[in-house]
Amino acid sequence: MKPRVLIIPAAIRSHVLPSLYVADKLSEEGYEVHYAVTNDILAELVTKNGYQAVKNTGWRAGYGMEASYIGVKKKKVSYRRLLKAYRTNELYWERKRELDGLIEELRPTTILIDLFVCTDFWVLYPRRSEFTIAFFNPMPSTYRVGEWPIVSSPLNPPMRDLIPSGSSHTSRSDAQQGGLKSELKKRSDLFLQFLRNPRQAWLRQAITRHRQFLAQIAPLAQDATVTQVIANVPELVLAPLEFEFAPEIRQPNQHYLGLCMREHRQDTELDSLFEQAWEHIIGSKKVPQPSGEGFREGFHRLVYCSFGTFHEGADATLLRFVTNLLEVIAELPHVHLICSVNKYVIETLRARKLLTERTHFFSRVPQLKVLADADVFITHAGFGSIKEAIYYGVPMLAYPLDPHYDQNGNAVKIEYHGLGLRGAFAHERLGDLKKKLERLLEEKTFRERVRQFREAVTENYHEEDVKQKVQNILMNKHSAVLA
């Protein structure tokens, strides 16, 4: 029987897609790959790409899901019921029952857990002798390192000679004194909380003890930023180290795998109108125009714009940005626009008669196909999209939407590495948008830099080397549990 690997991703399409690259490498080495997903949409995505999907609920300890869990069970979310859930570690044991059943069914030799649902490690840890466990991270590094900006920061890095090579300069005695003061203040605050609101204080205490119960299984990393991370577990970073600000960003337990591209990826939920329209669009792109009227010997240029699934409705800010973009495109001769955006925005634009023969809007497109012919990519700076743009040599104009995770930091890195430009989505003026788009279309240095970056990454991450790296981690059962 083939060895089996169980991949447990977060319930997000953009986390499943890059993990398929790792699934391919393991499949090539003879593994039978299974995914534990939480909904039918992700199950379809997994199966369409050649792997088996099993359903699980996705309730996890350590993320404050207790109230939602109780509510879904059609029970009243009372104070006593919630207090009991935390005091008995109810969600931990519920998740353990679910994963134990999955393990008994599949008998995996390897389990890969998305870093953003890493608390499953606590549940699986008691059975660590039965399989190897490692994390995979679909983003750049989420740790704080020295004075380098964290992954969610919109700030540029300080000058290299200003970054300290050592750790904190705080003396040991100062640290001890500060720790004592902090502990005394914590106890004083706790006493005041009990006096002011005893019910809330009891609940907070129950949550604290629940967290202590989990941390006793395996401690959390103290330098994690945008998500909690269990310390010292091997982490497959689905990224090239070259995209970080500096090599020293890498932690000892992190293993970078490069762009992790999968050209044969099968997308789901595509707009049914795309394929027919695409033939017309790509045909127009190849029709030469009179010399001097276009950007490159008169040929049509293609701008691709996608903001992922961040905006699901007719958001006013999104609508304003897209309207401005349409006005800019109208002023750029021989430039076509393909935009992937939700149906509500499309309906609004059609109702306002803002679309033209050079502007093409769809609810979802096969992104790899479009990027292969795009000249500029306007993106929300999701990391999967960035890697795909690099792979196809497309300069980027980044407008991060979600300030809580990696998009701000990704946009900074795009500019830092010369791969494109960035702007402020909610505040970008029409004139600034036009200038940036013209620069990316006209200045060859951006496309050349993307090409050079891709070549350097390709040279550093040969397929066989990546496959061997993954195998080495997963074959060493001890190191793949706690690095």
C-alpha positions in Angstrom: 0.0 0.0 0.0 1.2 3.5 -0.8 2.2 5.8 2.1 -0.4 8.4 2.6 -0.1 12.1 3.4 -2.9 14.1 4.9 -2.9 17.8 4.1 -5.0 20.1 6.4 -5.3 23.6 4.9 -7.1 26.6 6.2 -10.6 27.0 4.6 -9.3 29.4 2.0 -8.8 28.8 -1.7 -5.6 30.8 -1.7 -4.1 28.4 0.9 -5.2 25.3 -0.9 -3.8 26.3 -4.3 -0.1 26.7 -3.4 -0.2 23.5 -1.3 -1.0 21.5 -4.5 2.6 22.0 -5.5 3.8 20.1 -2.4 1.1 17.5 -3.1 2.5 17.0 -6.6 6.1 16.5 -5.2 4.9 13.9 -2.7 2.7 12.2 -5.3 5.7 11.9 -7.6 7.5 10.2 -4.7 4.8 7.6 -4.4 2.5 9.1 -1.8 -1.3 8.9 -1.9 -2.5 12.5 -1.1 -5.6 13.3 0.9 -7.0 16.7 1.9 -9.1 17.5 4.9 -11.4 20.4 3.8 -14.4 22.1 5.3 -16.7 22.7 2.3 -17.8 21.5 -1.1 -16.1 24.3 -3.0 -12.6 23.3 -1.7 -13.4 19.6 -2.1 -14.2 20.3 -5.8 -10.9 22.2 -6.2 -8.9 19.4 -4.7 -10.5 16.6 -6.7 -10.3 18.6 -9.9 -6.6 18.8 -9.4 -6.2 15.1 -9.0 -6.3 14.5 -5.2 -8.8 13.0 -2.7 -10.8 15.2 -0.4 -12.4 14.3 2.9 -14.7 16.6 4.8 -14.1 17.8 8.4 -15.9 20.5 10.4 -12.9 22.8 11.0 -13.7 23.5 14.6 -10.3 24.1 16.3 -9.1 24.7 19.8 -7.0 27.8 20.5 -8.9 30.3 18.2 -11.8 31.3 20.4 -14.3 29.3 18.4 -16.2 28.1 21.5 -19.2 30.4 21.3 -19.7 29.7 17.6 -19.3 26.0 18.2 -22.0 26.0 20.9 -24.3 28.1 18.7 -24.0 25.8 15.7 -24.9 22.9 18.0 -28.2 24.7 18.5 -27.6 25.3 22.1 -28.0 28.6 23.9 -24.6 30.4 24.3 -25.1 31.2 28.0 -22.4 32.3 30.3 -22.4 29.0 32.2 -22.3 27.0 29.0 -19.3 29.0 27.6 -17.5 28.8 30.9 -17.9 25.1 31.0 -16.6 24.8 27.4 -13.3 26.5 28.3 -12.9 24.8 31.7 -13.3 21.3 30.2 -11.3 22.1 27.0 -14.3 20.9 25.2 -13.3 22.0 21.7 -9.9 20.4 22.0 -11.5 17.0 22.8 -14.1 17.4 20.1 -11.4 18.1 17.5 -9.4 15.2 18.9 -12.3 12.8 18.3 -12.7 14.1 14.8 -9.0 13.9 13.8 -8.6 10.5 15.5 -11.5 9.2 13.4 -9.8 10.6 10.3 -6.4 9.0 11.2 -8.0 5.6 11.8 -9.6 5.8 8.4 -6.6 7.0 6.4 -3.7 5.8 8.4 -1.4 8.6 7.1 2.4 8.4 7.5 2.7 12.2 7.1 0.5 15.1 8.1 1.0 18.6 6.8 -0.8 21.4 8.6 -1.4 24.9 7.3 0.4 27.3 9.6 -2.8 29.3 10.0 -4.6 26.4 11.6 -1.5 25.2 13.5 -3.4 24.3 16.7 -4.2 20.9 15.2 -0.7 20.2 16.1 -1.7 20.2 19.8 -4.4 17.6 19.0 -2.1 15.4 17.0 1.0 15.6 19.2 0.1 12.7 21.5 0.1 10.4 18.5 3.3 11.8 17.0 5.0 8.4 16.9 2.6 7.2 14.3 3.4 9.9 11.6 5.5 12.9 10.8 4.1 16.3 11.4 5.1 19.6 9.7 3.6 22.9 8.9 3.3 24.6 5.5 3.1 28.3 5.1 1.5 29.9 2.0 2.9 33.4 2.9 6.3 34.9 3.5 7.8 34.4 7.0 5.4 35.5 9.8 8.1 35.9 12.5 9.5 39.1 13.8 13.2 39.4 13.2 15.3 42.3 14.5 14.3 45.6 13.1 13.0 44.3 9.8 9.3 45.1 9.1 6.9 42.3 9.9 5.0 40.6 7.2 1.9 42.9 7.6 3.8 46.2 7.9 3.3 48.8 5.2 6.7 50.4 6.1 9.9 50.2 4.1 12.8 48.4 5.8 15.4 50.6 7.6 18.8 51.0 6.0 20.8 47.8 6.3 23.6 49.4 8.5 21.0 50.5 11.0 19.7 47.0 11.7 21.2 45.5 14.8 22.8 42.1 14.4 22.3 41.2 18.0 19.2 40.9 20.2 17.9 43.4 22.7 20.3 45.7 24.6 18.2 45.5 27.7 20.3 44.3 30.7 19.4 41.2 32.5 18.7 43.1 35.8 16.5 45.6 33.9 14.6 42.8 32.3 14.1 41.0 35.7 12.9 44.3 37.3 10.5 44.9 34.4 9.2 41.4 34.6 8.5 41.8 38.4 6.6 45.0 37.9 4.6 43.5 35.1 3.6 40.5 37.2 2.5 42.8 40.1 0.5 44.9 37.8 -1.1 41.9 36.2 -2.2 40.6 39.7 -3.5 44.0 40.6 -5.5 44.3 37.4 -7.0 40.8 37.9 -8.1 41.7 41.4 -9.8 44.8 40.1 -11.5 42.9 37.4 -13.0 40.5 39.9 -14.4 43.4 41.9 -15.8 45.2 38.9 -17.2 42.3 36.9 -16.7 38.9 38.5 -18.5 36.9 35.8 -16.2 38.3 33.1 -13.2 37.8 35.3 -14.1 34.1 35.8 -14.5 33.7 32.1 -11.1 35.3 31.4 -9.5 33.1 33.9 -11.0 30.0 32.3 -9.7 31.1 28.9 -6.3 31.7 30.4 -6.2 28.2 32.0 -7.4 26.7 28.7 -4.5 28.4 26.9 -2.1 27.1 29.5 -3.4 23.6 29.0 -2.7 23.8 25.3 0.7 25.5 25.8 1.8 22.6 28.1 1.5 20.3 25.1 3.8 22.4 23.0 4.7 26.1 23.5 3.8 28.9 21.2 6.6 30.9 19.4 7.1 34.3 21.1 8.2 36.0 18.0 5.2 35.1 15.8 3.2 38.1 14.4 0.0 37.8 12.3 -1.0 34.4 13.6 -0.1 32.2 16.5 2.5 29.6 15.7 3.6 26.6 17.7 7.4 26.9 18.3 10.1 24.8 16.6 8.0 22.8 14.2 9.4 22.3 10.7 7.8 24.8 8.3 7.7 24.4 4.6 7.5 28.0 3.3 5.9 28.1 -0.1 8.0 31.0 -1.2 11.4 31.9 -2.4 13.7 33.3 0.3 14.8 35.9 -2.2 11.4 37.7 -1.8 12.2 38.4 1.9 14.0 41.6 2.7 17.2 39.6 3.7 18.3 36.0 4.1 18.5 36.5 7.9 14.7 36.6 8.0 14.7 32.8 7.7 14.3 30.9 11.0 16.1 27.6 11.7 12.9 25.6 11.3 11.9 27.2 8.0 12.5 25.6 4.6 11.9 27.8 1.6 10.7 26.0 -1.5 10.6 28.7 -4.2 7.7 29.9 -6.4 5.9 26.5 -6.1 4.3 27.0 -9.4 1.9 24.5 -11.0 1.2 25.4 -14.6 -1.3 22.6 -15.1 -3.5 23.8 -12.2 -7.3 23.3 -12.8 -9.4 26.3 -11.6 -13.0 26.1 -10.5 -16.0 28.4 -10.5 -14.8 30.1 -13.7 -17.0 32.6 -15.5 -18.7 30.7 -18.4 -18.3 33.8 -20.7 -14.6 34.0 -20.4 -13.4 31.4 -23.0 -15.3 32.8 -25.9 -14.3 36.4 -25.0 -10.7 35.4 -24.5 -10.2 34.5 -28.2 -11.4 37.9 -29.2 -9.2 39.7 -26.6 -6.0 37.8 -27.4 -6.7 38.2 -31.1 -7.0 42.0 -30.7 -3.8 42.1 -28.7 -1.9 40.6 -31.7 -3.3 43.1 -34.3 -0.6 45.7 -35.1 -1.6 49.4 -35.0 -0.1 52.3 -37.0 3.4 53.0 -35.7 3.6 55.5 -32.9 0.1 55.1 -31.7 0.6 52.3 -29.2 3.1 51.6 -26.4 5.2 48.9 -28.2 5.3 49.2 -32.0 1.5 49.8 -31.9 0.5 46.4 -30.6 -2.4 46.2 -28.1 -1.3 45.8 -24.5 -3.2 43.9 -21.8 -3.7 45.0 -18.2 -5.1 42.4 -15.9 -6.8 43.4 -12.6 -7.9 41.1 -9.8 -8.5 41.6 -6.1 -9.1 38.0 -5.2 -12.2 37.3 -3.1 -11.7 40.1 -0.6 -14.7 42.1 -1.8 -17.8 39.9 -2.3 -20.4 42.7 -2.7 -20.8 46.0 -4.4 -18.4 47.8 -2.2 -18.3 51.5 -2.7 -14.5 51.8 -2.5 -14.0 49.0 -5.0 -16.6 50.5 -7.3 -14.9 53.9 -7.2 -11.4 52.4 -7.9 -12.7 50.3 -10.8 -14.5 53.4 -12.2 -11.3 55.4 -12.1 -9.4 52.5 -13.7 -11.9 52.5 -16.6 -11.4 56.2 -17.1 -7.6 55.7 -17.2 -7.9 52.8 -19.7 -10.0 55.0 -21.9 -7.1 57.5 -22.1 -4.6 54.8 -23.0 -4.9 53.9 -26.7 -4.6 50.2 -27.6 -4.7 49.0 -24.0 -7.2 46.3 -23.1 -8.4 45.6 -19.6 -9.4 42.2 -18.1 -10.9 42.5 -14.6 -11.9 39.7 -12.3 -14.4 41.1 -9.9 -17.7 40.0 -8.2 -20.9 40.0 -10.2 -22.5 42.9 -8.3 -19.8 45.3 -9.5 -20.1 44.0 -13.0 -23.9 44.5 -13.0 -23.5 48.1 -11.7 -20.9 49.0 -14.3 -23.1 47.6 -17.1 -26.1 49.4 -15.7 -24.1 52.7 -15.8 -22.9 51.8 -19.4 -19.2 52.2 -18.4 -17.9 49.1 -20.2 -16.4 49.4 -23.7 -15.0 47.0 -26.3 -11.6 47.3 -24.6 -12.7 46.6 -21.1 -13.7 43.0 -20.2 -15.1 42.0 -16.8 -15.6 38.5 -15.5 -16.5 37.0 -12.1 -13.5 34.6 -12.2 -10.9 33.9 -14.8 -8.2 31.2 -15.3 -5.5 33.5 -13.9 -2.5 31.6 -15.2 -3.8 31.8 -18.8 -4.4 35.5 -18.5 -1.0 36.3 -16.8 0.8 34.4 -19.6 -0.3 37.2 -22.0 -0.6 40.2 -19.6 1.7 43.2 -19.7 0.7 44.6 -16.2 -1.0 43.0 -13.3 -3.1 45.2 -10.9 -3.3 43.0 -7.7 -4.3 43.1 -4.1 -0.9 41.7 -3.3 -2.0 38.3 -2.3 1.1 36.1 -2.3 -0.1 33.4 -4.6 -0.9 36.0 -7.3 2.5 37.7 -6.8 4.3 34.4 -7.3 2.3 33.7 -10.5 3.1 37.2 -11.8 6.8 36.6 -11.2 6.6 33.3 -12.9 5.1 34.8 -16.0 7.3 37.9 -15.9 4.5 40.4 -15.4 5.2 43.7 -13.5 2.7 44.5 -10.7 0.8 47.5 -9.5 -0.1 46.5 -5.9 -3.1 47.8 -3.9 -3.2 45.8 -0.6 -6.7 45.4 0.8 -6.3 43.3 4.0 -4.1 45.1 6.6 -4.1 42.1 9.0 -1.9 39.6 7.1 0.7 39.7 4.4 -0.7 42.0 1.7 0.9 45.3 3.0 4.3 43.7 3.5 4.0 42.0 0.1 3.3 45.3 -1.7 6.4 46.8 0.1 8.5 43.9 -1.1 7.2 44.3 -4.7 8.6 47.9 -4.8 11.7 46.9 -2.7 12.8 44.3 -5.3 11.8 46.4 -8.3 9.0 44.1 -9.4 6.5 46.9 -9.7 4.8 49.8 -7.9 2.2 50.1 -5.1 -0.6 52.5 -4.2 -3.3 53.2 -1.6 -6.5 51.5 -2.7 -9.0 53.7 -0.9 -7.2 57.0 -1.6 -5.5 56.6 -5.0 -6.1 59.6 -7.2 -6.9 59.1 -10.8 -3.8 61.0 -12.0 -1.5 58.9 -9.8 -3.1 55.7 -11.0 -2.6 56.7 -14.6 1.1 57.7 -14.0 1.9 54.4 -12.4 0.2 52.3 -15.0 2.0 54.3 -17.8 5.3 53.7 -16.1 4.8 50.0 -15.9 3.6 49.8 -19.5 6.4 52.0 -20.9 9.5 51.5 -18.8 11.2 48.2 -19.8 13.2 48.1 -16.5 10.2 46.7 -14.6 9.7 43.7 -16.8 13.5 43.1 -17.0 13.7 43.1 -13.2 10.9 40.6 -12.9 12.6 38.4 -15.5 15.9 38.6 -13.6 14.2 37.8 -10.3 12.5 34.8 -11.8 15.7 33.5 -13.3 17.5 33.8 -9.9 14.7 32.0 -8.1 14.5 29.3 -10.8 18.3 28.7 -10.5 18.1 28.4 -6.7 15.2 26.0 -6.5 15.6 23.1 -8.9 12.6 20.7 -8.9 14.7 17.7 -7.7 16.3 19.7 -5.0 13.0 20.9 -3.7 11.6 17.3 -3.8 14.6 16.1 -1.9 14.3 18.8 0.7 10.7 17.9 1.4 11.6 14.2 1.6 14.4 14.8 4.0 12.1 16.7 6.4 9.3 14.2 6.3 11.5 11.1 6.5 13.0 12.2 9.7 10.1 11.6 12.1 11.8 13.3 15.1 12.9 16.5 13.4 9.5 16.8 11.7 7.7 16.9 15.0 9.9 19.4 16.8 12.8 20.9 14.9 
